[in-house]
Amino acid sequence: GKMKYVSFFEWLERNQEQVAAVFHGIHVQASRMAITTNAGAATPEEAIENEQKVMLLKLTSQDSSDRTILGGLERAELAQRSHDATAESHSLWKRQGFDDLSSGAMQWKFLLRQ
């Protein structure tokens, strides 16, 4: 069971943009349907107004979903960079720590010999 989850999340990570695009398409269709079903336009003016509402919704939701996708990708990239930098620092600190210990040991040996 656990392996299936792992491979799913790996797949989701690789296909994040396509998944977001699909959900965005669903969102646009749903909001368009909500507007057109609510409004049986009595006049051409109302019909135009309703179509403009749909277009506005489409524009704003497209923009915000793009921002969400980009934000997600940027956060993932930032997290990876931070993780890499931390790992690098850790190995550097370890090396320096061992260097300090060995040079300390050498100094003790030298002092004790005298």
Backbone torsions as a table, in degrees:
resi	resn	phi	psi	omega
1	GLY	NA	-45.6	-174.5
2	LYS	-64.1	-40.3	-179.9
3	MET	-58.3	-38.8	-179.1
4	LYS	-61.6	-41.7	179.2
5	TYR	-61.9	-44.3	-178.4
6	VAL	-58.8	-49.5	-177.6
7	SER	-66.4	-33.2	177.0
8	PHE	-62.6	-47.1	-177.0
9	PHE	-68.3	-33.1	174.6
10	GLU	-63.9	-44.0	178.5
11	TRP	-61.4	-44.7	-178.3
12	LEU	-61.0	-41.0	179.8
13	GLU	-62.9	-44.1	-179.6
14	ARG	-66.3	-35.1	-172.7
15	ASN	-109.4	24.7	-175.5
16	GLN	-52.9	-45.4	-175.6
17	GLU	-65.2	-45.4	-179.3
18	GLN	-63.2	-42.2	-179.9
19	VAL	-61.0	-46.5	179.6
20	ALA	-61.3	-39.2	179.9
21	ALA	-63.9	-41.3	178.4
22	VAL	-61.7	-48.3	180.0
23	PHE	-62.9	-35.4	178.0
24	HIS	-63.2	-43.6	178.9
25	GLY	-59.5	-43.5	178.5
26	ILE	-61.1	-44.8	-179.4
27	HIS	-59.5	-45.6	-179.7
28	VAL	-62.3	-47.1	-179.7
29	GLN	-59.9	-44.6	-177.9
30	ALA	-63.2	-43.8	-178.4
31	SER	-69.0	-34.9	177.3
32	ARG	-64.9	-44.2	-179.6
33	MET	-63.2	-41.8	-179.6
34	ALA	-58.9	-42.6	-178.2
35	ILE	-70.3	-47.1	-174.7
36	THR	-69.4	-32.4	179.6
37	THR	-74.2	-33.3	-179.9
38	ASN	-68.4	-30.1	-169.4
39	ALA	-118.3	101.2	166.1
40	GLY	-86.9	96.3	-170.4
41	ALA	-62.1	125.0	-178.8
42	ALA	-79.9	-32.3	-176.0
43	THR	-127.9	159.8	175.2
44	PRO	-56.7	-35.6	179.3
45	GLU	-60.9	-44.9	178.8
46	GLU	-62.9	-40.5	179.6
47	ALA	-61.3	-43.5	179.0
48	ILE	-63.4	-44.8	-179.7
49	GLU	-60.2	-44.2	179.5
50	ASN	-62.3	-42.7	179.8
51	GLU	-63.5	-38.6	178.4
52	GLN	-64.4	-39.0	177.0
53	LYS	-61.0	-43.3	179.1
54	VAL	-60.2	-46.7	-178.6
55	MET	-62.1	-42.0	179.7
56	LEU	-62.4	-46.1	178.1
57	LEU	-57.8	-44.7	-178.6
58	LYS	-59.7	-46.8	-179.5
59	LEU	-62.1	-49.3	-176.1
60	THR	-67.4	-41.1	-178.3
61	SER	-70.4	-36.3	177.2
62	GLN	-59.4	-49.1	-178.3
63	ASP	-60.0	-47.3	-175.7
64	SER	-69.8	-35.2	179.3
65	SER	-70.7	-36.0	174.7
66	ASP	-59.3	-44.2	179.4
67	ARG	-61.4	-40.4	-178.9
68	THR	-65.2	-44.2	179.6
69	ILE	-61.7	-50.6	-178.9
70	LEU	-60.9	-43.0	179.1
71	GLY	-59.3	-43.5	179.1
72	GLY	-62.1	-45.2	-179.7
73	LEU	-64.8	-42.6	179.6
74	GLU	-63.4	-42.2	179.0
75	ARG	-63.0	-41.6	179.3
76	ALA	-61.6	-43.3	-179.0
77	GLU	-65.4	-43.7	179.3
78	LEU	-61.7	-44.9	179.5
79	ALA	-59.4	-43.5	-179.5
80	GLN	-63.6	-44.7	-179.9
81	ARG	-62.1	-44.1	179.6
82	SER	-61.5	-43.7	-179.9
83	HIS	-60.8	-46.9	-180.0
84	ASP	-60.6	-44.4	-178.8
85	ALA	-62.7	-41.3	179.9
86	THR	-63.8	-45.9	179.4
87	ALA	-59.7	-41.6	179.8
88	GLU	-62.8	-46.7	178.9
89	SER	-59.2	-42.9	-178.9
90	HIS	-59.6	-46.5	-178.3
91	SER	-67.3	-33.9	176.9
92	LEU	-64.3	-47.0	179.4
93	TRP	-60.9	-41.3	178.9
94	LYS	-59.2	-49.8	-179.8
95	ARG	-57.7	-47.0	-179.0
96	GLN	-63.0	-39.2	178.8
97	GLY	-61.0	-45.3	179.3
98	PHE	-65.2	-40.0	177.3
99	ASP	-59.7	-46.5	179.5
100	ASP	-59.5	-45.9	-179.2
101	LEU	-61.9	-46.2	-176.6
102	SER	-68.6	-37.2	179.1
103	SER	-70.2	-34.7	175.5
104	GLY	-62.5	-43.8	179.4
105	ALA	-62.4	-41.5	179.3
106	MET	-62.1	-43.0	-179.8
107	GLN	-63.4	-40.5	177.8
108	TRP	-61.9	-45.6	179.1
109	LYS	-57.4	-46.2	-178.4
110	PHE	-60.8	-44.9	-179.7
111	LEU	-65.2	-41.3	-176.9
112	LEU	-69.7	-29.5	179.5
113	ARG	-68.2	-32.5	-173.1
114	GLN	-67.0	NA	NA
